[in-house]
Amino acid sequence: MPASSHRLKVPDEVVDFLRGLHPRIKAKIKEGLRIIITDPNSGKVLHEELSGLRSFRVGRFGIIYRVAKRNVLEVIAVGPRERIYEETYRLVRKEVRKQET
């Protein structure tokens, strides 16, 4: 695999969630993260309230991330696809409110 100039930033909550997953799922998500680091544009562009974010599908799970400054890829959320977008929206709203104060 080619070396990447991108660095991954993963919040503690996501790390804790990943630790509790089955080893096979963890391996698949880890491979998904490798793909994202190698090609940050591999994820689907999200729109409307989630504008600026991307989604990468890993089986039944989704990885929501953004390409930040200085070649940093910020993982926003990882979780089952059936609810990952609602969870991400909640996190983004929380982040916006924090910035407004």
ChimeraX attribute file (.defattr): number of C-alpha atoms within 10 A of each C-alpha:
attribute: neighborCount
match mode: 1-to-1
recipient: residues
	/A:1	6
	/A:2	5
	/A:3	7
	/A:4	13
	/A:5	10
	/A:6	17
	/A:7	14
	/A:8	16
	/A:9	14
	/A:10	15
	/A:11	11
	/A:12	9
	/A:13	11
	/A:14	14
	/A:15	12
	/A:16	10
	/A:17	12
	/A:18	17
	/A:19	10
	/A:20	9
	/A:21	12
	/A:22	9
	/A:23	11
	/A:24	9
	/A:25	15
	/A:26	14
	/A:27	12
	/A:28	14
	/A:29	23
	/A:30	14
	/A:31	13
	/A:32	20
	/A:33	20
	/A:34	15
	/A:35	16
	/A:36	22
	/A:37	21
	/A:38	16
	/A:39	12
	/A:40	20
	/A:41	15
	/A:42	15
	/A:43	20
	/A:44	12
	/A:45	16
	/A:46	14
	/A:47	10
	/A:48	6
	/A:49	11
	/A:50	16
	/A:51	10
	/A:52	13
	/A:53	20
	/A:54	22
	/A:55	25
	/A:56	22
	/A:57	17
	/A:58	19
	/A:59	12
	/A:60	10
	/A:61	18
	/A:62	23
	/A:63	23
	/A:64	24
	/A:65	26
	/A:66	20
	/A:67	20
	/A:68	15
	/A:69	8
	/A:70	9
	/A:71	14
	/A:72	16
	/A:73	20
	/A:74	18
	/A:75	20
	/A:76	21
	/A:77	21
	/A:78	26
	/A:79	20
	/A:80	14
	/A:81	16
	/A:82	10
	/A:83	11
	/A:84	18
	/A:85	20
	/A:86	11
	/A:87	14
	/A:88	20
	/A:89	13
	/A:90	12
	/A:91	14
	/A:92	15
	/A:93	14
	/A:94	11
	/A:95	11
	/A:96	11
	/A:97	10
	/A:98	9
	/A:99	8
	/A:100	6
	/A:101	5
